[in-house]
Amino acid sequence: MDRYSGFRIVLLAAPSHLATVALAAFVPGYSGGTVTDSHRLPDFHRSNCRQRYDKPRFVSISLATPYETRYLVTPMNQVIAEDRRPILTRKEQPTALSAFAGIRDRFPFPLGTTSYIVPDNILPNVRLLAKVVDDVEIVVFESDEISNLPDPEVVEELRSLAESNRLTYTIHLPMDVSLGHADGAVRRASVDKCLRVLDRMQPVRPLAVVLHFHHEAYRNGIPAADIPRWQTALHDSVRDLLAAGVAPHNLCIETLSYPFEWVDEIVCGNSLSVCLDVGHILMNGYDLTAHLDRYWTRTRVVHLHGVLDGHDHRDISAIDRRILAQVMERMYGSITPPVLTLEVFNEDDLVKSLQRLEDFAQ
């Protein structure tokens, strides 16, 4: 089964708990053009991951590495054997994106998308996108069970691809970090996780680093029951990140479903940047003009994606032209424009988004 872009999951018989927790929580879904909010797995895949079996099964997982690991898992979810072997990646073939080679040169701002466009590892995605976009957003997830953090060899290849194709990278830090957690140990562990990712990805010299300010109890747009305490913990986490050498202007805090003014003082008081997510703003009914006016000078990354039937990260074809024109006016009018990232997770949505964006090309 090969359903997830950015890495490969091969379930030789059936998934075990080893894959269940990590996949259901942190992996962007790929299901023929359908992903759910906040980059989570579609419910169909969640339910399939909860099956149980009465004898050992093989589970084969490969992430952002050139290797595939096969696990033999017991009915009690114990790993009793594993075998690591090189991946035989599929041959790169022309796709619908081939028609958009060079489109990046028709805009006076950096054009980007995610590293999860086709169901393969990071490197094949980057190679596919190298002539289409200026920037690739690498969405990193990392838990105790599973991680897609690239091996040093993959990072070096990413660096080489950037040099030879005029590419840059933005790094989306893990979405499961709890920088606002009430438990200091959990909060510090989240800071450490962010620093591990940044240390590994340092050779590619990221143009920007995107970070979510939320909590593990993030529900219905409310990041925490005690907002003042959550804000204090976020202050402490930002202090720790900056003390470790993270450049404040590179750290872009993303607009999510809660009112962004809740973190305004943290962002502005620490000279952080903003990742202005247009899709999230529209989905949650916030005033786009107000956000553009307030945060544009701090914005280093713009996430652009559509909303369909209450789900975001769709193609942008249904976005009102007046809204797109408002964003494009800011992009064209900037001396140093931010990266415009089409934050979609499959080829069909990317092709449709590029087709719509052509209306505004030079």
C-alpha positions as CSV (number, residue, x, y, z in Angstrom):
1,M,0.0,0.0,0.0
2,D,1.6,3.3,-1.1
3,R,-0.7,6.1,-0.1
4,Y,1.4,8.6,1.7
5,S,3.4,11.3,0.0
6,G,6.8,12.3,1.3
7,F,7.6,8.8,2.4
8,R,6.5,5.2,1.8
9,I,4.4,2.9,4.0
10,V,4.4,-0.7,2.8
11,L,2.0,-2.8,5.0
12,L,2.9,-6.3,4.0
13,A,0.0,-7.7,5.9
14,A,-1.6,-5.2,8.2
15,P,-0.6,-2.2,10.3
16,S,0.3,-2.7,14.0
17,H,0.2,-0.4,16.9
18,L,3.8,0.5,16.1
19,A,2.5,2.4,13.1
20,T,-0.9,3.3,14.4
21,V,-0.1,6.0,17.0
22,A,2.4,7.8,14.8
23,L,0.5,7.7,11.6
24,A,-2.8,8.7,13.1
25,A,-1.3,11.6,14.9
26,F,1.5,13.1,12.7
27,V,1.5,12.0,9.1
28,P,0.0,14.1,6.3
29,G,-2.5,11.9,4.5
30,Y,-2.5,11.1,0.8
31,S,-5.7,9.5,-0.5
32,G,-6.1,10.4,-4.1
33,G,-6.5,14.1,-3.5
34,T,-8.0,14.1,-0.1
35,V,-6.4,15.3,3.1
36,T,-8.0,16.5,6.3
37,D,-7.5,19.6,8.5
38,S,-4.2,20.2,10.2
39,H,-2.4,17.7,8.0
40,R,-4.0,14.7,9.8
41,L,-4.9,11.3,8.3
42,P,-8.3,10.8,6.7
43,D,-10.7,8.9,8.9
44,F,-10.7,6.0,6.5
45,H,-7.0,5.4,7.1
46,R,-7.4,5.9,10.8
47,S,-9.9,3.1,11.1
48,N,-7.8,0.8,9.0
49,C,-4.9,1.4,11.3
50,R,-6.8,0.0,14.3
51,Q,-7.2,-3.6,13.2
52,R,-5.8,-6.3,15.4
53,Y,-4.6,-9.8,14.3
54,D,-4.0,-13.1,16.0
55,K,-0.5,-13.9,14.7
56,P,2.6,-12.0,13.8
57,R,2.5,-9.7,10.9
58,F,5.2,-7.9,8.8
59,V,5.1,-4.1,8.8
60,S,7.5,-2.3,6.5
61,I,8.2,1.4,6.9
62,S,10.5,3.8,5.1
63,L,10.6,7.5,5.8
64,A,13.0,10.2,4.6
65,T,15.9,7.8,4.3
66,P,17.2,5.6,1.4
67,Y,16.2,2.5,3.4
68,E,13.2,0.5,4.2
69,T,12.8,-1.2,7.6
70,R,10.7,-4.4,7.9
71,Y,9.3,-5.2,11.4
72,L,7.9,-8.5,12.5
73,V,5.2,-7.5,15.1
74,T,3.4,-9.9,17.5
75,P,-0.3,-9.7,18.3
76,M,0.7,-7.9,21.5
77,N,2.5,-5.2,19.3
78,Q,6.0,-6.3,20.3
79,V,8.7,-6.0,17.6
80,I,10.5,-9.4,17.5
81,A,12.6,-8.8,14.4
82,E,13.6,-6.1,12.0
83,D,15.5,-5.9,8.7
84,R,16.9,-2.8,7.1
85,R,17.4,-2.7,3.3
86,P,17.8,-0.1,0.5
87,I,14.7,1.2,-1.2
88,L,14.3,0.7,-4.9
89,T,12.6,4.0,-5.8
90,R,10.3,4.1,-8.8
91,K,11.6,5.6,-12.0
92,E,10.8,9.3,-12.4
93,Q,8.2,9.8,-15.1
94,P,6.7,12.9,-16.7
95,T,3.6,14.1,-14.8
96,A,1.0,16.8,-15.2
97,L,3.4,19.1,-13.4
98,S,5.8,18.9,-16.4
99,A,3.7,21.5,-18.2
100,F,4.5,24.0,-15.4
101,A,8.3,23.9,-15.6
102,G,9.5,27.4,-15.5
103,I,6.3,28.9,-14.1
104,R,8.3,30.2,-11.1
105,D,10.1,32.6,-13.4
106,R,6.8,34.4,-14.2
107,F,6.4,35.8,-10.7
108,P,8.5,38.5,-9.0
109,F,8.3,36.6,-5.7
110,P,9.4,33.1,-4.5
111,L,6.8,30.4,-5.4
112,G,6.7,27.3,-3.2
113,T,4.8,24.1,-2.3
114,T,5.2,21.1,0.0
115,S,7.5,18.1,-0.2
116,Y,4.3,15.8,-0.2
117,I,3.1,16.1,-3.7
118,V,3.6,12.6,-5.1
119,P,3.5,9.4,-2.9
120,D,7.2,9.0,-2.6
121,N,10.1,10.0,-0.4
122,I,11.3,13.6,-0.1
123,L,14.1,13.5,-2.7
124,P,11.8,12.3,-5.6
125,N,9.4,15.1,-4.7
126,V,12.1,17.7,-4.7
127,R,13.5,16.5,-8.0
128,L,10.0,16.7,-9.5
129,L,9.4,20.2,-8.2
130,A,12.9,21.6,-8.9
131,K,11.9,23.4,-12.1
132,V,8.4,24.4,-11.0
133,V,8.9,26.2,-7.7
134,D,11.6,28.3,-6.0
135,D,11.0,26.8,-2.5
136,V,10.0,23.5,-1.1
137,E,8.4,23.3,2.4
138,I,9.7,20.2,4.2
139,V,7.1,19.2,6.7
140,V,8.9,17.3,9.5
141,F,7.2,15.0,12.0
142,E,9.0,13.2,14.8
143,S,7.7,11.1,17.6
144,D,9.1,8.4,19.8
145,E,7.5,5.8,17.4
146,I,8.2,7.3,14.0
147,S,10.1,10.1,12.2
148,N,10.6,11.4,8.7
149,L,13.6,13.6,9.7
150,P,16.0,13.1,6.8
151,D,19.3,11.2,7.3
152,P,22.5,13.3,6.9
153,E,23.0,11.7,3.5
154,V,19.5,12.9,2.3
155,V,20.1,16.4,3.8
156,E,23.4,16.6,1.8
157,E,21.5,15.6,-1.4
158,L,18.8,18.2,-0.7
159,R,21.6,20.8,-0.3
160,S,23.1,19.7,-3.7
161,L,19.7,19.8,-5.4
162,A,19.2,23.3,-4.0
163,E,22.5,24.5,-5.4
164,S,22.0,23.1,-8.9
165,N,18.3,24.2,-9.2
166,R,18.1,27.6,-7.6
167,L,16.0,26.1,-4.8
168,T,15.5,27.1,-1.2
169,Y,13.7,25.3,1.6
170,T,11.4,26.2,4.3
171,I,11.2,23.8,7.3
172,H,7.9,23.2,8.9
173,L,8.8,22.0,12.5
174,P,6.9,19.1,14.0
175,M,3.2,19.8,14.7
176,D,3.1,17.7,17.8
177,V,5.4,19.9,19.8
178,S,3.9,21.4,22.9
179,L,5.8,24.6,23.5
180,G,2.9,26.0,25.6
181,H,2.6,22.9,27.9
182,A,2.0,23.4,31.6
183,D,4.5,20.7,32.4
184,G,8.0,22.2,32.2
185,A,9.6,18.9,31.3
186,V,7.2,18.4,28.4
187,R,7.7,22.0,27.2
188,R,11.5,21.6,27.3
189,A,11.4,18.3,25.5
190,S,9.4,20.1,22.7
191,V,12.1,22.8,22.5
192,D,14.8,20.1,22.3
193,K,12.8,18.4,19.5
194,C,12.7,21.6,17.5
195,L,16.4,22.1,18.0
196,R,17.3,18.6,16.9
197,V,15.4,19.2,13.6
198,L,17.0,22.5,13.0
199,D,20.5,21.1,13.7
200,R,19.9,18.2,11.3
201,M,18.5,20.6,8.6
202,Q,21.2,23.3,9.0
203,P,23.2,22.3,5.9
204,V,20.3,23.3,3.6
205,R,20.3,26.8,5.2
206,P,16.5,27.1,5.5
207,L,15.0,30.3,4.2
208,A,12.4,30.2,7.0
209,V,11.3,27.9,9.8
210,V,7.5,27.6,10.3
211,L,6.2,26.8,13.8
212,H,2.8,26.1,15.3
213,F,2.0,27.7,18.7
214,H,-0.5,25.2,20.1
215,H,-0.9,22.6,22.8
216,E,-1.6,18.9,22.9
217,A,-5.1,19.7,24.0
218,Y,-5.7,21.8,20.9
219,R,-9.4,21.5,20.2
220,N,-12.1,23.6,18.5
221,G,-9.8,26.5,18.0
222,I,-8.8,26.9,21.6
223,P,-5.1,26.0,22.3
224,A,-5.4,25.7,26.1
225,A,-7.9,26.0,28.9
226,D,-5.6,28.5,30.7
227,I,-4.6,31.0,28.0
228,P,-2.4,33.3,30.3
229,R,-0.4,30.2,31.5
230,W,-0.1,28.9,27.9
231,Q,1.2,32.3,26.8
232,T,3.8,32.3,29.6
233,A,5.0,28.9,28.6
234,L,5.3,30.0,25.0
235,H,7.4,33.0,26.1
236,D,9.7,30.6,27.9
237,S,10.0,28.3,24.9
238,V,10.8,31.1,22.5
239,R,13.4,32.4,25.0
240,D,15.0,28.9,25.0
241,L,15.0,28.7,21.2
242,L,16.6,32.1,20.7
243,A,19.1,31.4,23.5
244,A,20.1,28.3,21.5
245,G,21.0,30.4,18.5
246,V,17.8,30.3,16.4
247,A,17.6,33.6,14.5
248,P,14.3,35.3,15.5
249,H,13.5,36.6,12.0
250,N,13.8,33.1,10.6
251,L,11.2,31.7,13.1
252,C,7.8,32.2,11.5
253,I,4.7,31.7,13.7
254,E,1.8,30.4,11.7
255,T,-1.7,31.8,11.9
256,L,-4.0,28.9,13.1
257,S,-7.6,28.8,14.2
258,Y,-7.4,30.8,17.4
259,P,-7.2,34.7,17.3
260,F,-3.6,35.5,16.4
261,E,-3.6,38.5,18.8
262,W,-3.3,35.9,21.6
263,V,0.3,35.5,20.5
264,D,0.9,39.0,19.1
265,E,3.0,40.1,22.1
266,I,5.2,37.0,21.9
267,V,5.8,37.4,18.2
268,C,6.3,41.2,18.1
269,G,8.1,41.4,21.5
270,N,10.7,38.8,20.3
271,S,11.1,40.1,16.8
272,L,9.7,36.9,15.3
273,S,8.3,36.6,11.8
274,V,4.9,35.4,10.7
275,C,3.6,32.6,8.5
276,L,0.4,34.1,7.3
277,D,-1.9,31.2,6.4
278,V,-4.6,32.6,4.2
279,G,-6.5,29.3,4.1
280,H,-6.7,29.2,7.9
281,I,-7.8,32.8,8.1
282,L,-10.6,32.2,5.6
283,M,-11.7,28.9,7.1
284,N,-12.0,30.4,10.5
285,G,-13.8,33.6,9.4
286,Y,-11.1,36.1,10.4
287,D,-10.6,39.4,8.6
288,L,-7.9,38.9,6.0
289,T,-7.4,42.6,5.4
290,A,-6.8,43.2,9.1
291,H,-4.2,40.4,9.2
292,L,-2.5,41.7,6.1
293,D,-2.4,45.3,7.5
294,R,-1.1,44.2,10.9
295,Y,1.4,41.5,10.0
296,W,2.5,41.9,6.4
297,T,5.9,43.6,7.3
298,R,6.6,40.6,9.5
299,T,5.4,38.0,7.0
300,R,8.2,35.8,5.5
301,V,5.9,32.9,4.4
302,V,2.4,33.0,3.0
303,H,0.5,29.7,3.0
304,L,-2.2,29.7,0.3
305,H,-4.7,26.8,0.0
306,G,-8.4,26.4,-0.5
307,V,-11.3,25.2,1.7
308,L,-13.8,22.7,0.5
309,D,-16.7,21.2,2.6
310,G,-15.1,22.4,5.8
311,H,-11.7,21.0,5.0
312,D,-8.6,23.1,4.2
313,H,-5.4,22.4,2.2
314,R,-7.4,22.0,-1.0
315,D,-6.6,23.6,-4.3
316,I,-7.2,27.4,-4.6
317,S,-9.5,27.2,-7.6
318,A,-12.6,28.1,-5.5
319,I,-11.1,31.1,-3.7
320,D,-12.8,34.3,-4.7
321,R,-10.7,36.2,-7.2
322,R,-10.9,39.4,-5.2
323,I,-9.3,37.6,-2.3
324,L,-6.5,36.2,-4.5
325,A,-6.1,39.7,-6.0
326,Q,-5.7,41.2,-2.5
327,V,-2.9,38.7,-1.7
328,M,-1.2,39.2,-5.1
329,E,-1.3,42.9,-4.7
330,R,0.7,42.6,-1.5
331,M,3.1,40.1,-3.1
332,Y,3.8,42.2,-6.2
333,G,4.1,45.4,-4.1
334,S,6.8,44.1,-1.7
335,I,10.4,45.1,-2.2
336,T,11.4,41.8,-0.4
337,P,8.3,39.6,-0.9
338,P,7.7,36.5,1.3
339,V,7.6,33.0,-0.1
340,L,4.1,32.1,-1.4
341,T,3.7,28.4,-0.5
342,L,0.8,26.5,-2.2
343,E,0.3,24.3,0.9
344,V,-1.4,21.3,-0.7
345,F,-0.5,17.7,-0.5
346,N,-1.1,16.0,-3.9
347,E,-0.4,16.6,-7.5
348,D,-4.0,17.3,-8.6
349,D,-4.4,20.1,-6.1
350,L,-1.1,21.6,-7.0
351,V,-1.8,21.5,-10.7
352,K,-5.2,23.2,-10.2
353,S,-3.6,25.8,-7.9
354,L,-0.9,26.6,-10.5
355,Q,-3.5,26.9,-13.2
356,R,-5.4,29.5,-11.1
357,L,-2.2,31.3,-10.2
358,E,-1.4,31.7,-13.9
359,D,-4.1,34.3,-14.0
360,F,-1.8,36.6,-12.0
361,A,1.5,35.7,-13.7
362,Q,3.6,38.2,-15.6
